[in-house]
Amino acid sequence: MIQSERIKILNENTVKKRKYVLYWMQQSQRSEYNHALEYAVETANELDKPLIVFFGLTDTFPEANERHYSFMLEGLRDVHSTLAQRGIQLVIQHCSPERGVIPLSCDACVVITDRGYLRIQKMWRHYAATHIDCPLIQVESDVVVPVEVASCKEEYSAATFRPKIKKVLRHYLIPLKAQRLKHYSLTMRFQSFDVSTTAKALRRLNIDRSVKAVQHLRGGTAAAKTKLRAFMRHTLHKFADLRNDPSLDYLSHMSPYLHFGQISPLFIALKVKNARGAGTNAYLEELLIRRELSMNFVYYNDQYDSFDGLPAWAQKTLRRHARDHRDYTYTRNELERAQTHDPYWNAAQNEMVYTGTMHGYMRMYWGKKILEWSGHPEDAFRIALFLNNKYELDGRDANGFTGVAWCFGKHDRPWAERPIFGKIRYMSADGLTRKFDMDTYVRRVERAVKKIT
């Protein structure tokens, strides 16, 4: 049974007597632990109809490139095969999703969709809701606690958000059971975009080719679960103590899979919670508090991708220090090519450019230094977002936008005032070397880049 708080009716149309129930899958790109899918199965069974799943494959998602599309297509291949095992046909169409769903809805009793928090995702669902003649029902599945239940407003920090999540968490931290579908849809005829071969599918897309796919990291639910099992078996027990050390690898590497909805945050939370070992609480803090705080930010703040979306105190202090002397300044191209005086920053940039990921602690340092080395804080914000969204597999989502904003004061507090940063938290290379073996980090990145190139 799906909690009613996850369900939102997006228009006032009545259920029609037609051929099938349609699930418009877009954010939650998986066939298990997907509340929207299970609600669609339940609805199809109640109406005694088969279920069709639709995915709209657009060429024009903002700032997406071949790296992102390749990872996503690998995941969709998983979805295609695992849905078929449940008797459900996946129809992928090469189109803008909010328009592609309309003709398919003409034979649908009702359309179910999942939820996204970015501006474009909201626009897609609003457009579809006003252009189809049957009900469009949204079911939230990519957070553990529904965003409006967690808080009715934009939260100041994790400290204000944490007690609200913890107050209701038990109600939502429960397993989701897959339901059996009464009527299969595999024999129904639809034209569908072929994702069986990723390279071939990529060639058919009219997309940005400037950033190539990463070969060492595979997309999809199966790959995500393999990585999660390895993390829980080998590194979770030391996550609390060693997760911030860039010279080591004690991270879960779940963020790219969460970004594309290829694994459920609820599934991860239950697995980690049941482990009940050292590192469990620290990891759940990252997954349930920090990650869902980012959803809160982009949902309630329409300027989440703008300098103007930062807290007033952060904007004020940065603008006051905008003309401060900078020992080093770099252009966007120099930063993109890792051409700075700082070997640690260069390593972090190269890690992102070549592997599609960056160690979490280094992402904070990386963003702080862009602020320090740019001619103006607003330029720095734009550069950081540009680079993050271009190269990170988990860029262009709530976590990505919030991570960049954090470097400029979001979800933080004012600190002692200093040049350039004003009251924004400062990070230094000396701080890195005091805490960590940074030469080992640099060598690790160099080996990874050499292997890739």
TAHU-V608655 format. One record per residue. N is the residue number from 0. RES is the residue in three letters. PSI is psi in whole degrees, 0 to 359 (none if undefined). NEAR is the number of other ideal C-beta (glycine too) atoms within 8 Angstrom. D_FIRST is the distance of its C-alpha to the first C-alpha in Angstrom with 2 decimals. Layout:
# TAHU-V608655
n->N res->RES psi->PSI near->NEAR d_first->D_FIRST
n->N res->RES psi->PSI near->NEAR d_first->D_FIRST
This chain:
# TAHU-V608655
n->0 res->MET psi->129 near->2 d_first->0.00
n->1 res->ILE psi->132 near->10 d_first->3.82
n->2 res->GLN psi->135 near->9 d_first->6.47
n->3 res->SER psi->333 near->5 d_first->8.85
n->4 res->GLU psi->341 near->7 d_first->11.68
n->5 res->ARG psi->346 near->10 d_first->11.01
n->6 res->ILE psi->131 near->12 d_first->11.52
n->7 res->LYS psi->125 near->8 d_first->15.17
n->8 res->ILE psi->123 near->9 d_first->17.04
n->9 res->LEU psi->351 near->12 d_first->20.30
n->10 res->ASN psi->182 near->9 d_first->22.47
n->11 res->GLU psi->21 near->3 d_first->23.06
n->12 res->ASN psi->158 near->8 d_first->23.43
n->13 res->THR psi->154 near->5 d_first->22.27
n->14 res->VAL psi->135 near->8 d_first->20.40
n->15 res->LYS psi->156 near->9 d_first->23.15
n->16 res->LYS psi->94 near->4 d_first->24.03
n->17 res->ARG psi->198 near->10 d_first->24.57
n->18 res->LYS psi->324 near->8 d_first->24.33
n->19 res->TYR psi->169 near->14 d_first->21.02
n->20 res->VAL psi->140 near->16 d_first->17.96
n->21 res->LEU psi->125 near->16 d_first->18.94
n->22 res->TYR psi->115 near->14 d_first->17.15
n->23 res->TRP psi->98 near->14 d_first->19.73
n->24 res->MET psi->126 near->16 d_first->19.34
n->25 res->GLN psi->304 near->13 d_first->21.71
n->26 res->GLN psi->317 near->11 d_first->20.79
n->27 res->SER psi->81 near->14 d_first->18.08
n->28 res->GLN psi->70 near->13 d_first->20.40
n->29 res->ARG psi->161 near->15 d_first->18.54
n->30 res->SER psi->7 near->11 d_first->16.66
n->31 res->GLU psi->154 near->9 d_first->14.60
n->32 res->TYR psi->49 near->9 d_first->12.37
n->33 res->ASN psi->103 near->14 d_first->12.09
n->34 res->HIS psi->322 near->13 d_first->9.14
n->35 res->ALA psi->317 near->17 d_first->11.32
n->36 res->LEU psi->314 near->14 d_first->11.99
n->37 res->GLU psi->326 near->13 d_first->8.62
n->38 res->TYR psi->322 near->13 d_first->8.03
n->39 res->ALA psi->320 near->15 d_first->11.57
n->40 res->VAL psi->314 near->13 d_first->11.21
n->41 res->GLU psi->316 near->10 d_first->8.71
n->42 res->THR psi->318 near->11 d_first->11.31
n->43 res->ALA psi->318 near->15 d_first->14.15
n->44 res->ASN psi->319 near->10 d_first->13.31
n->45 res->GLU psi->323 near->6 d_first->13.11
n->46 res->LEU psi->357 near->10 d_first->16.39
n->47 res->ASP psi->46 near->6 d_first->17.84
n->48 res->LYS psi->158 near->11 d_first->18.89
n->49 res->PRO psi->168 near->12 d_first->19.28
n->50 res->LEU psi->131 near->15 d_first->17.85
n->51 res->ILE psi->139 near->16 d_first->20.35
n->52 res->VAL psi->129 near->15 d_first->19.96
n->53 res->PHE psi->138 near->16 d_first->22.73
n->54 res->PHE psi->128 near->15 d_first->24.29
n->55 res->GLY psi->117 near->14 d_first->27.33
n->56 res->LEU psi->96 near->12 d_first->29.95
n->57 res->THR psi->145 near->8 d_first->32.28
n->58 res->ASP psi->348 near->8 d_first->35.65
n->59 res->THR psi->25 near->5 d_first->35.84
n->60 res->PHE psi->132 near->9 d_first->33.12
n->61 res->PRO psi->124 near->6 d_first->35.16
n->62 res->GLU psi->7 near->8 d_first->37.05
n->63 res->ALA psi->148 near->9 d_first->35.34
n->64 res->ASN psi->187 near->12 d_first->37.76
n->65 res->GLU psi->324 near->13 d_first->38.12
n->66 res->ARG psi->313 near->13 d_first->36.83
n->67 res->HIS psi->317 near->12 d_first->33.45
n->68 res->TYR psi->321 near->12 d_first->33.22
n->69 res->SER psi->313 near->13 d_first->34.17
n->70 res->PHE psi->318 near->16 d_first->31.46
n->71 res->MET psi->318 near->11 d_first->28.84
n->72 res->LEU psi->324 near->13 d_first->30.19
n->73 res->GLU psi->321 near->13 d_first->29.98
n->74 res->GLY psi->320 near->16 d_first->26.28
n->75 res->LEU psi->329 near->14 d_first->25.85
n->76 res->ARG psi->318 near->12 d_first->27.75
n->77 res->ASP psi->313 near->15 d_first->25.14
n->78 res->VAL psi->317 near->16 d_first->22.34
n->79 res->HIS psi->313 near->12 d_first->24.43
n->80 res->SER psi->321 near->8 d_first->24.93
n->81 res->THR psi->329 near->11 d_first->21.50
n->82 res->LEU psi->320 near->12 d_first->19.89
n->83 res->ALA psi->325 near->11 d_first->22.69
n->84 res->GLN psi->337 near->6 d_first->21.81
n->85 res->ARG psi->6 near->10 d_first->18.48
n->86 res->GLY psi->21 near->9 d_first->20.58
n->87 res->ILE psi->131 near->15 d_first->19.84
n->88 res->GLN psi->132 near->11 d_first->22.87
n->89 res->LEU psi->123 near->14 d_first->23.33
n->90 res->VAL psi->110 near->12 d_first->25.88
n->91 res->ILE psi->128 near->12 d_first->27.67
n->92 res->GLN psi->141 near->12 d_first->30.27
n->93 res->HIS psi->87 near->8 d_first->33.05
n->94 res->CYS psi->168 near->9 d_first->32.66
n->95 res->SER psi->126 near->9 d_first->31.44
n->96 res->PRO psi->323 near->14 d_first->27.68
n->97 res->GLU psi->339 near->13 d_first->27.60
n->98 res->ARG psi->326 near->9 d_first->30.34
n->99 res->GLY psi->331 near->12 d_first->29.19
n->100 res->VAL psi->338 near->16 d_first->25.90
n->101 res->ILE psi->308 near->11 d_first->27.94
n->102 res->PRO psi->325 near->6 d_first->29.69
n->103 res->LEU psi->330 near->13 d_first->26.63
n->104 res->SER psi->343 near->13 d_first->24.81
n->105 res->CYS psi->337 near->8 d_first->27.64
n->106 res->ASP psi->15 near->7 d_first->26.18
n->107 res->ALA psi->140 near->16 d_first->22.50
n->108 res->CYS psi->320 near->12 d_first->20.65
n->109 res->VAL psi->151 near->13 d_first->18.48
n->110 res->VAL psi->129 near->16 d_first->18.35
n->111 res->ILE psi->142 near->14 d_first->15.44
n->112 res->THR psi->163 near->17 d_first->16.72
n->113 res->ASP psi->186 near->17 d_first->16.12
n->114 res->ARG psi->138 near->14 d_first->18.03
n->115 res->GLY psi->158 near->12 d_first->21.47
n->116 res->TYR psi->347 near->10 d_first->23.67
n->117 res->LEU psi->162 near->10 d_first->27.16
n->118 res->ARG psi->313 near->7 d_first->29.39
n->119 res->ILE psi->324 near->9 d_first->29.46
n->120 res->GLN psi->322 near->12 d_first->25.71
n->121 res->LYS psi->317 near->10 d_first->25.45
n->122 res->MET psi->318 near->9 d_first->28.39
n->123 res->TRP psi->311 near->13 d_first->26.89
n->124 res->ARG psi->324 near->15 d_first->23.79
n->125 res->HIS psi->316 near->9 d_first->26.03
n->126 res->TYR psi->311 near->10 d_first->28.45
n->127 res->ALA psi->319 near->17 d_first->25.96
n->128 res->ALA psi->328 near->10 d_first->24.43
n->129 res->THR psi->357 near->6 d_first->27.97
n->130 res->HIS psi->0 near->7 d_first->29.13
n->131 res->ILE psi->157 near->13 d_first->26.61
n->132 res->ASP psi->5 near->6 d_first->26.58
n->133 res->CYS psi->174 near->14 d_first->22.95
n->134 res->PRO psi->143 near->11 d_first->19.93
n->135 res->LEU psi->118 near->14 d_first->19.11
n->136 res->ILE psi->124 near->13 d_first->15.68
n->137 res->GLN psi->133 near->14 d_first->15.34
n->138 res->VAL psi->122 near->16 d_first->12.30
n->139 res->GLU psi->126 near->14 d_first->13.49
n->140 res->SER psi->357 near->16 d_first->13.23
n->141 res->ASP psi->16 near->12 d_first->16.72
n->142 res->VAL psi->159 near->12 d_first->16.73
n->143 res->VAL psi->313 near->11 d_first->15.00
n->144 res->VAL psi->123 near->12 d_first->15.44
n->145 res->PRO psi->140 near->11 d_first->15.34
n->146 res->VAL psi->322 near->13 d_first->19.04
n->147 res->GLU psi->340 near->7 d_first->19.58
n->148 res->VAL psi->319 near->8 d_first->17.80
n->149 res->ALA psi->318 near->13 d_first->20.00
n->150 res->SER psi->148 near->10 d_first->23.06
n->151 res->CYS psi->8 near->3 d_first->24.35
n->152 res->LYS psi->170 near->5 d_first->27.47
n->153 res->GLU psi->126 near->8 d_first->29.15
n->154 res->GLU psi->148 near->12 d_first->29.68
n->155 res->TYR psi->319 near->7 d_first->33.15
n->156 res->SER psi->175 near->9 d_first->32.38
n->157 res->ALA psi->327 near->9 d_first->30.17
n->158 res->ALA psi->326 near->6 d_first->31.76
n->159 res->THR psi->334 near->9 d_first->30.40
n->160 res->PHE psi->324 near->15 d_first->26.95
n->161 res->ARG psi->309 near->9 d_first->26.36
n->162 res->PRO psi->331 near->7 d_first->26.10
n->163 res->LYS psi->318 near->11 d_first->23.58
n->164 res->ILE psi->311 near->13 d_first->21.20
n->165 res->LYS psi->331 near->7 d_first->21.88
n->166 res->LYS psi->328 near->6 d_first->21.26
n->167 res->VAL psi->359 near->11 d_first->17.52
n->168 res->LEU psi->319 near->11 d_first->16.91
n->169 res->ARG psi->326 near->5 d_first->15.63
n->170 res->HIS psi->331 near->7 d_first->12.54
n->171 res->TYR psi->344 near->12 d_first->11.59
n->172 res->LEU psi->64 near->10 d_first->13.34
n->173 res->ILE psi->149 near->5 d_first->10.75
n->174 res->PRO psi->153 near->4 d_first->10.34
n->175 res->LEU psi->120 near->11 d_first->8.12
n->176 res->LYS psi->133 near->5 d_first->8.47
n->177 res->ALA psi->137 near->7 d_first->10.22
n->178 res->GLN psi->150 near->8 d_first->9.87
n->179 res->ARG psi->135 near->6 d_first->13.24
n->180 res->LEU psi->135 near->13 d_first->14.69
n->181 res->LYS psi->314 near->6 d_first->16.85
n->182 res->HIS psi->120 near->10 d_first->19.57
n->183 res->TYR psi->157 near->8 d_first->21.08
n->184 res->SER psi->10 near->12 d_first->22.78
n->185 res->LEU psi->336 near->8 d_first->25.30
n->186 res->THR psi->353 near->5 d_first->28.24
n->187 res->MET psi->147 near->10 d_first->27.87
n->188 res->ARG psi->123 near->3 d_first->30.62
n->189 res->PHE psi->149 near->8 d_first->30.27
n->190 res->GLN psi->134 near->4 d_first->32.55
n->191 res->SER psi->144 near->8 d_first->30.96
n->192 res->PHE psi->129 near->9 d_first->32.40
n->193 res->ASP psi->119 near->7 d_first->33.19
n->194 res->VAL psi->15 near->11 d_first->31.87
n->195 res->SER psi->331 near->7 d_first->32.95
n->196 res->THR psi->113 near->7 d_first->35.91
n->197 res->THR psi->314 near->10 d_first->35.36
n->198 res->ALA psi->317 near->6 d_first->39.07
n->199 res->LYS psi->318 near->9 d_first->39.50
n->200 res->ALA psi->319 near->13 d_first->36.49
n->201 res->LEU psi->321 near->13 d_first->37.85
n->202 res->ARG psi->335 near->6 d_first->41.21
n->203 res->ARG psi->351 near->7 d_first->39.79
n->204 res->LEU psi->143 near->10 d_first->38.44
n->205 res->ASN psi->80 near->3 d_first->40.69
n->206 res->ILE psi->170 near->10 d_first->39.71
n->207 res->ASP psi->122 near->7 d_first->41.49
n->208 res->ARG psi->10 near->7 d_first->43.06
n->209 res->SER psi->338 near->6 d_first->44.61
n->210 res->VAL psi->116 near->9 d_first->42.23
n->211 res->LYS psi->159 near->6 d_first->41.74
n->212 res->ALA psi->150 near->8 d_first->38.74
n->213 res->VAL psi->136 near->13 d_first->38.61
n->214 res->GLN psi->342 near->5 d_first->39.23
n->215 res->HIS psi->353 near->6 d_first->38.30
n->216 res->LEU psi->119 near->12 d_first->34.61
n->217 res->ARG psi->142 near->5 d_first->32.27
n->218 res->GLY psi->166 near->15 d_first->29.14
n->219 res->GLY psi->159 near->11 d_first->25.85
n->220 res->THR psi->319 near->15 d_first->22.91
n->221 res->ALA psi->316 near->7 d_first->25.11
n->222 res->ALA psi->321 near->13 d_first->27.80
n->223 res->ALA psi->316 near->12 d_first->25.49
n->224 res->LYS psi->325 near->9 d_first->24.15
n->225 res->THR psi->315 near->8 d_first->27.78
n->226 res->LYS psi->321 near->12 d_first->28.89
n->227 res->LEU psi->317 near->13 d_first->26.18
n->228 res->ARG psi->318 near->8 d_first->27.21
n->229 res->ALA psi->319 near->9 d_first->30.83
n->230 res->PHE psi->314 near->13 d_first->30.25
n->231 res->MET psi->326 near->10 d_first->28.57
n->232 res->ARG psi->323 near->6 d_first->31.28
n->233 res->HIS psi->333 near->6 d_first->34.30
n->234 res->THR psi->343 near->13 d_first->33.96
n->235 res->LEU psi->323 near->16 d_first->31.07
n->236 res->HIS psi->340 near->7 d_first->33.34
n->237 res->LYS psi->11 near->10 d_first->35.86
n->238 res->PHE psi->316 near->15 d_first->33.63
n->239 res->ALA psi->321 near->10 d_first->34.37
n->240 res->ASP psi->328 near->5 d_first->38.10
n->241 res->LEU psi->1 near->10 d_first->38.69
n->242 res->ARG psi->333 near->11 d_first->36.10
n->243 res->ASN psi->356 near->8 d_first->38.64
n->244 res->ASP psi->110 near->10 d_first->41.49
n->245 res->PRO psi->339 near->12 d_first->42.13
n->246 res->SER psi->349 near->9 d_first->44.50
n->247 res->LEU psi->174 near->6 d_first->41.70
n->248 res->ASP psi->87 near->4 d_first->38.32
n->249 res->TYR psi->33 near->9 d_first->35.68
n->250 res->LEU psi->162 near->10 d_first->32.95
n->251 res->SER psi->337 near->11 d_first->29.67
n->252 res->HIS psi->33 near->8 d_first->30.34
n->253 res->MET psi->343 near->13 d_first->26.69
n->254 res->SER psi->320 near->10 d_first->27.47
n->255 res->PRO psi->323 near->14 d_first->28.42
n->256 res->TYR psi->322 near->14 d_first->25.24
n->257 res->LEU psi->322 near->15 d_first->23.10
n->258 res->HIS psi->313 near->12 d_first->25.30
n->259 res->PHE psi->6 near->11 d_first->24.45
n->260 res->GLY psi->23 near->12 d_first->20.74
n->261 res->GLN psi->347 near->14 d_first->21.65
n->262 res->ILE psi->147 near->15 d_first->19.82
n->263 res->SER psi->133 near->13 d_first->16.84
n->264 res->PRO psi->330 near->13 d_first->17.96
n->265 res->LEU psi->316 near->11 d_first->14.94
n->266 res->PHE psi->313 near->11 d_first->16.06
n->267 res->ILE psi->313 near->14 d_first->19.59
n->268 res->ALA psi->317 near->13 d_first->18.93
n->269 res->LEU psi->319 near->10 d_first->17.33
n->270 res->LYS psi->313 near->10 d_first->20.22
n->271 res->VAL psi->317 near->13 d_first->22.83
n->272 res->LYS psi->318 near->10 d_first->21.60
n->273 res->ASN psi->342 near->6 d_first->21.69
n->274 res->ALA psi->325 near->9 d_first->25.19
n->275 res->ARG psi->38 near->5 d_first->26.46
n->276 res->GLY psi->185 near->7 d_first->29.81
n->277 res->ALA psi->138 near->8 d_first->32.25
n->278 res->GLY psi->343 near->12 d_first->31.00
n->279 res->THR psi->309 near->12 d_first->27.34
n->280 res->ASN psi->320 near->7 d_first->27.57
n->281 res->ALA psi->320 near->10 d_first->29.71
n->282 res->TYR psi->319 near->13 d_first->27.38
n->283 res->LEU psi->330 near->12 d_first->24.28
n->284 res->GLU psi->317 near->9 d_first->26.52
n->285 res->GLU psi->316 near->9 d_first->27.16
n->286 res->LEU psi->316 near->14 d_first->23.61
n->287 res->LEU psi->328 near->13 d_first->21.78
n->288 res->ILE psi->300 near->13 d_first->24.68
n->289 res->ARG psi->314 near->9 d_first->27.16
n->290 res->ARG psi->316 near->14 d_first->24.93
n->291 res->GLU psi->339 near->15 d_first->22.60
n->292 res->LEU psi->325 near->13 d_first->25.81
n->293 res->SER psi->324 near->13 d_first->26.98
n->294 res->MET psi->319 near->12 d_first->24.03
n->295 res->ASN psi->317 near->14 d_first->25.01
n->296 res->PHE psi->307 near->17 d_first->28.58
n->297 res->VAL psi->335 near->13 d_first->28.18
n->298 res->TYR psi->317 near->9 d_first->25.72
n->299 res->TYR psi->348 near->7 d_first->28.01
n->300 res->ASN psi->105 near->9 d_first->31.36
n->301 res->ASP psi->345 near->5 d_first->32.50
n->302 res->GLN psi->33 near->7 d_first->35.46
n->303 res->TYR psi->337 near->12 d_first->33.55
n->304 res->ASP psi->23 near->7 d_first->35.82
n->305 res->SER psi->151 near->7 d_first->39.02
n->306 res->PHE psi->327 near->10 d_first->41.48
n->307 res->ASP psi->348 near->6 d_first->41.08
n->308 res->GLY psi->355 near->11 d_first->37.48
n->309 res->LEU psi->160 near->13 d_first->38.80
n->310 res->PRO psi->149 near->8 d_first->39.35
n->311 res->ALA psi->320 near->6 d_first->42.55
n->312 res->TRP psi->325 near->9 d_first->44.29
n->313 res->ALA psi->315 near->14 d_first->43.71
n->314 res->GLN psi->316 near->11 d_first->45.05
n->315 res->LYS psi->313 near->8 d_first->48.01
n->316 res->THR psi->324 near->15 d_first->49.08
n->317 res->LEU psi->320 near->16 d_first->48.76
n->318 res->ARG psi->327 near->8 d_first->50.75
n->319 res->ARG psi->329 near->7 d_first->53.36
n->320 res->HIS psi->14 near->12 d_first->53.90
n->321 res->ALA psi->330 near->8 d_first->53.60
n->322 res->ARG psi->8 near->3 d_first->57.36
n->323 res->ASP psi->150 near->7 d_first->57.71
n->324 res->HIS psi->138 near->4 d_first->59.65
n->325 res->ARG psi->128 near->9 d_first->57.70
n->326 res->ASP psi->328 near->3 d_first->59.41
n->327 res->TYR psi->140 near->8 d_first->57.50
n->328 res->THR psi->141 near->6 d_first->55.97
n->329 res->TYR psi->147 near->9 d_first->54.37
n->330 res->THR psi->169 near->5 d_first->53.41
n->331 res->ARG psi->321 near->8 d_first->50.02
n->332 res->ASN psi->320 near->6 d_first->51.61
n->333 res->GLU psi->320 near->9 d_first->53.11
n->334 res->LEU psi->317 near->15 d_first->49.84
n->335 res->GLU psi->326 near->9 d_first->48.02
n->336 res->ARG psi->8 near->6 d_first->50.69
n->337 res->ALA psi->44 near->11 d_first->50.52
n->338 res->GLN psi->61 near->7 d_first->54.15
n->339 res->THR psi->175 near->12 d_first->54.32
n->340 res->HIS psi->352 near->3 d_first->56.48
n->341 res->ASP psi->108 near->8 d_first->53.52
n->342 res->PRO psi->331 near->7 d_first->52.75
n->343 res->TYR psi->318 near->13 d_first->49.45
n->344 res->TRP psi->317 near->13 d_first->48.17
n->345 res->ASN psi->320 near->11 d_first->49.47
n->346 res->ALA psi->318 near->14 d_first->47.65
n->347 res->ALA psi->316 near->16 d_first->44.35
n->348 res->GLN psi->317 near->13 d_first->44.95
n->349 res->ASN psi->324 near->11 d_first->45.90
n->350 res->GLU psi->316 near->15 d_first->42.88
n->351 res->MET psi->314 near->15 d_first->40.70
n->352 res->VAL psi->318 near->9 d_first->42.90
n->353 res->TYR psi->333 near->11 d_first->43.17
n->354 res->THR psi->346 near->13 d_first->39.93
n->355 res->GLY psi->3 near->12 d_first->37.40
n->356 res->THR psi->165 near->13 d_first->36.43
n->357 res->MET psi->142 near->11 d_first->38.21
n->358 res->HIS psi->138 near->11 d_first->38.01
n->359 res->GLY psi->318 near->9 d_first->36.04
n->360 res->TYR psi->323 near->10 d_first->39.00
n->361 res->MET psi->334 near->14 d_first->41.30
n->362 res->ARG psi->326 near->11 d_first->39.13
n->363 res->MET psi->313 near->12 d_first->39.95
n->364 res->TYR psi->317 near->13 d_first->43.63
n->365 res->TRP psi->311 near->14 d_first->43.70
n->366 res->GLY psi->321 near->14 d_first->42.52
n->367 res->LYS psi->320 near->13 d_first->44.89
n->368 res->LYS psi->328 near->12 d_first->47.83
n->369 res->ILE psi->319 near->14 d_first->47.18
n->370 res->LEU psi->316 near->17 d_first->47.46
n->371 res->GLU psi->328 near->10 d_first->50.67
n->372 res->TRP psi->5 near->12 d_first->52.29
n->373 res->SER psi->154 near->12 d_first->51.57
n->374 res->GLY psi->335 near->5 d_first->54.06
n->375 res->HIS psi->143 near->7 d_first->51.67
n->376 res->PRO psi->327 near->13 d_first->48.25
n->377 res->GLU psi->324 near->7 d_first->46.74
n->378 res->ASP psi->318 near->9 d_first->48.06
n->379 res->ALA psi->317 near->13 d_first->46.58
n->380 res->PHE psi->314 near->14 d_first->43.11
n->381 res->ARG psi->320 near->9 d_first->43.34
n->382 res->ILE psi->315 near->12 d_first->44.71
n->383 res->ALA psi->316 near->14 d_first->42.04
n->384 res->LEU psi->318 near->11 d_first->39.25
n->385 res->PHE psi->310 near->9 d_first->41.16
n->386 res->LEU psi->316 near->14 d_first->41.65
n->387 res->ASN psi->313 near->13 d_first->38.17
n->388 res->ASN psi->331 near->11 d_first->36.55
n->389 res->LYS psi->320 near->11 d_first->39.09
n->390 res->TYR psi->330 near->11 d_first->38.94
n->391 res->GLU psi->134 near->12 d_first->35.77
n->392 res->LEU psi->331 near->13 d_first->32.97
n->393 res->ASP psi->19 near->11 d_first->30.59
n->394 res->GLY psi->174 near->12 d_first->32.75
n->395 res->ARG psi->28 near->11 d_first->31.82
n->396 res->ASP psi->181 near->9 d_first->28.52
n->397 res->ALA psi->316 near->14 d_first->27.54
n->398 res->ASN psi->319 near->12 d_first->28.67
n->399 res->GLY psi->312 near->14 d_first->31.89
n->400 res->PHE psi->321 near->14 d_first->32.84
n->401 res->THR psi->322 near->15 d_first->32.12
n->402 res->GLY psi->317 near->13 d_first->34.04
n->403 res->VAL psi->315 near->13 d_first->37.07
n->404 res->ALA psi->326 near->14 d_first->36.89
n->405 res->TRP psi->321 near->12 d_first->36.80
n->406 res->CYS psi->340 near->11 d_first->40.17
n->407 res->PHE psi->15 near->16 d_first->41.52
n->408 res->GLY psi->350 near->15 d_first->40.26
n->409 res->LYS psi->136 near->12 d_first->36.64
n->410 res->HIS psi->19 near->11 d_first->34.64
n->411 res->ASP psi->181 near->9 d_first->37.95
n->412 res->ARG psi->162 near->4 d_first->40.77
n->413 res->PRO psi->140 near->6 d_first->44.46
n->414 res->TRP psi->184 near->8 d_first->46.73
n->415 res->ALA psi->138 near->4 d_first->50.51
n->416 res->GLU psi->142 near->6 d_first->52.15
n->417 res->ARG psi->165 near->7 d_first->53.77
n->418 res->PRO psi->151 near->6 d_first->55.20
n->419 res->ILE psi->305 near->9 d_first->52.97
n->420 res->PHE psi->338 near->14 d_first->49.70
n->421 res->GLY psi->239 near->10 d_first->50.62
n->422 res->LYS psi->11 near->11 d_first->48.02
n->423 res->ILE psi->143 near->13 d_first->45.45
n->424 res->ARG psi->137 near->8 d_first->44.75
n->425 res->TYR psi->147 near->8 d_first->47.26
n->426 res->MET psi->146 near->9 d_first->47.07
n->427 res->SER psi->160 near->6 d_first->50.12
n->428 res->ALA psi->323 near->9 d_first->51.24
n->429 res->ASP psi->322 near->6 d_first->53.07
n->430 res->GLY psi->321 near->8 d_first->49.84
n->431 res->LEU psi->312 near->13 d_first->48.31
n->432 res->THR psi->334 near->8 d_first->51.30
n->433 res->ARG psi->326 near->5 d_first->51.45
n->434 res->LYS psi->326 near->7 d_first->47.92
n->435 res->PHE psi->162 near->10 d_first->47.50
n->436 res->ASP psi->85 near->6 d_first->49.53
n->437 res->MET psi->333 near->13 d_first->49.39
n->438 res->ASP psi->324 near->6 d_first->51.92
n->439 res->THR psi->320 near->8 d_first->49.56
n->440 res->TYR psi->313 near->15 d_first->46.83
n->441 res->VAL psi->315 near->11 d_first->49.32
n->442 res->ARG psi->322 near->8 d_first->50.40
n->443 res->ARG psi->316 near->9 d_first->46.86
n->444 res->VAL psi->317 near->12 d_first->46.18
n->445 res->GLU psi->319 near->9 d_first->49.56
n->446 res->ARG psi->318 near->8 d_first->48.79
n->447 res->ALA psi->317 near->11 d_first->45.45
n->448 res->VAL psi->318 near->12 d_first->47.12
n->449 res->LYS psi->321 near->7 d_first->50.00
n->450 res->LYS psi->323 near->7 d_first->47.72
n->451 res->ILE psi->320 near->10 d_first->45.91
n->452 res->THR psi->none near->5 d_first->49.11
